[in-house]
């Protein structure tokens, strides 16, 4: 089993420990065709890429890409900031970026104070082992769905890690809009039962490392163990064995630029 590309990685610009050069060299050693650079989004309160750093970030990324000789995608792990589907990347940003990943995180500048229950409120429930209310599940599910419908999202990262959505409904939306669902190799985020139900929708997957250090680039062990347990056909995973995904953001650029 061979990973073709890793589309969820971090550097020292957010909460990673490695540089572009270190990550890219590791990806090149592994024979990856391309690597996605996806720092936490601008609205993350403590770990996000700063907008004022973006120009420098892009220069360093492109310089390292050229030096190492691997294709690097300028991406972002954009925060879902509210039920409207607002995320960190603007339409103008989409003209510059190559890869649009979204996820729900805790310490974020939410669109409205009430939206904080998506991340912070859900996180507290998980820590206190409090079951989510039906209204919270509906709210979180709608937030995921609206983000996919509103933005040219390529990948939904670690669905339901620290939050509570209906994974089947989110997967159906991903399927209908051509958005990939990530199976994270960093941390469990869907139970085997939920992943099996999600797979029945026909959604397509990518496996990503969510690497925060160069030594974890391309790590697919945890994800592949779950894929094998659940019995997901490998032809449903579009970044394995020489395959590369077809991303929405690239098509959006063709249609809008």
N, C-alpha and C positions, 0 to 999 in steps of 0.2 A: 504494500500500500504506500503510495507516494503522494505527498502534498505538492500541488502545482504552484500554489500561491498562498500567502498568508495576508489576510486583509484587515487584521486588527492588531496593531502594535503601538507601543508608546516609547517615547524618548524622554530625555531629561527636560524637555520643554513642558511636560506635564508631570506625571508622577512616575515616569520610567527612570531607570538607572543607567541606561546606555545611550550612546550618541547615534546619529544617523549612520556614521561610518561603521560602528560596531554592529549595528543591526543588519546593515546591508551586506557586510562581509560574511556574517553568519548565514544570511539568506542565500548568498552566492555559493557558499560551501555546501549547502544542502541541495543546491541545484534548483532553487525556486525560480520560476519565470518572472515573477513580480512580487512586490511587497507593498502593502497599504500602510501609510503612516497616518495614524488616527488618534491624535491627542484628544483629551477631554475638551469639550466645547467651551466657547467664550463665557458662557453663563455659569460655569462651575466656579464656586466661590473661592476654592483654595488650590485646585489642581488643574484648572483649565489653561489652555493656551491663551495668552493675552493678545487681543486684537492689535495692539501696538507692536507686537513681536512678529506679526504675520509676514511682513516683507522679508525680514531677516530669516525667518523660519524657512520660507520658500527658497531663498538663495542658498542656504546651507543644505537643504534637501537636494536641490538640483546639482550642487557641486559634488555632494557625496554620491549621488546617482551616477554622475559622469565618471567619477574616480573609480568606483567599484565595477561599473558596467552591468547594472541590473535595473530593470524598469521599476521606478518608484511612483506610486500613486499618492498624490496630495489629498488626504482625506481628513475626516474629523468624526470623532465619536460624539455626535451632536446630542445635546440634552433635550428631551421632550419636556417642555416648560409649562404645559398646561393642557386642559381638555380641548382647547381649540386646535391642538396639533402644532402650535408654535415651537420651532426649534431654533438652534443657534445660527444656522446659515441663511443668509438673505439671498434673494435672487441674484444679486450682483456677485455674491460669494460663489454661487453655483457656476458662474461663468469661468471662475478661476480654478475651483476644486475639481478633482478627478473622481472622488469616491465619497458617498454620503451614507454614513452609518448613524443610526439613532439608538438611544437607550434611555432608561430612567435611572437617575442617580439621586443621591440624598441631598447634598449641600449645593443647591442650585438657586439662582435667582429666578424664581418661578414667575410666570406671567401675572398671576394673582396670588394673594396670600392663601386662599382656599386651595390652590393647586399644590401646596406643599404636602398635602396628604399623599400625593403620588409617590414621593420619595421618602421624605422625613417621617411622615405619618406611618407609612407602610413599614419602614425600617424599624420603628419603635414597636410595632405590632409583632414583627418577627422576633425581636429581642425578648419581648415579654410573653411570647407564645400565645398571642391573642389571635383568634381566628378573624379573618377579614369579614366585614359586613358585605351583604349582597350589593349595596349601593357603592361601596368602595371598589368592588370588582367591576361593576358596570362603568364606573368613572374611569378607572385605569384602562379598561378595555377600549373605551371610546377615545381616550387620549392616544393610545397606540394607533388605532384605526385612523383618527384624524391626521396624525402626523404622516402616515403613509399616503393618505389621499391628498394631503395639502402640499407635500414636498416630493421631489424625485428621489425617494429613499432607495438606496441599493441594498442595505442589510439592516435587519433588526438585530441588535446585539443582546446577548444573554437575556432573552425574554423571561420575565418573572423572577429574575434574581433580585431579591429584596423588595419585591412588589407583587401585586395580585391582579392579574388579568385573566380573562378566559382565553387560554392559549389557542383553542380551536378557532374562535372567532378572529383572533389576530392573524392566525395562519391563513384563513380563508381570504382575508384582505390582502395579505402578502401575495398569495397565489393570483388573485385577480389583478393586481397592479404590477406584477413582475418583480416583486421585492423578495430578496432571499432571507431566509431565517437562519441565523447563526446557531450552530452547535458549538458551544464554547469548550475549549480544552483546558481552560484555566479553573473553572469552578462549576459545580452542578447548578443548573438553573431550571430544568424541567425534570420531573420524575420520569421514569421509564414509561409509566402508564400514560402520562400526558404527551410524551414525545411520540408514542405509538398512535395516539389519537390525532395529533398534529400531522403525522405522516399520511394518514388516511385522507387528508384534505387535498393532497396532490401538490402541496407547496414544495418548492425546491430549496435545497440547503447549501450552505458553505460551512466548512470547519475552519475555525480560527483559533490561534493560540492565546490572544489577548496578552501577548508578551509584554512584560514590563522590564525585561532585561534580555540581553542578546542571547544568552544561553537557552532561552525558551522560544526563540523564533522557530516557527515550524513544528512545534510540539503538538502532536495530535493524539497522544496516548489516551487521555481521559475521554475525549470525544469518541474515538474509535471503539473504546470498550463499551460505551453506551450504544453506539450504532450497532455493534454486533449483538448485544443483549436484546435490543428491540427488534432487530432484523430489518433495518432500513436498507433497501437496495442501494448499492454504491452508485448506480447510475442516476440517483436522485441528488447526489452531492456533486456540485459543479466545479470544485477546485481540487479534484483528485485525478491522478493518473493521466496527466497531460491536458485535462480539460480546463478551460477558463470561462468564468461566468460572463453573461451579457448584462451589463449594468444599466439601470434606468437613467442615471445622470448623464451618461454619454449620449444616449438617445435624446434626452432633454436638450442638450447642447446643440445637437444637429437641428432640432426643430425650432430653437429659440435664438440661435446666434447667427 
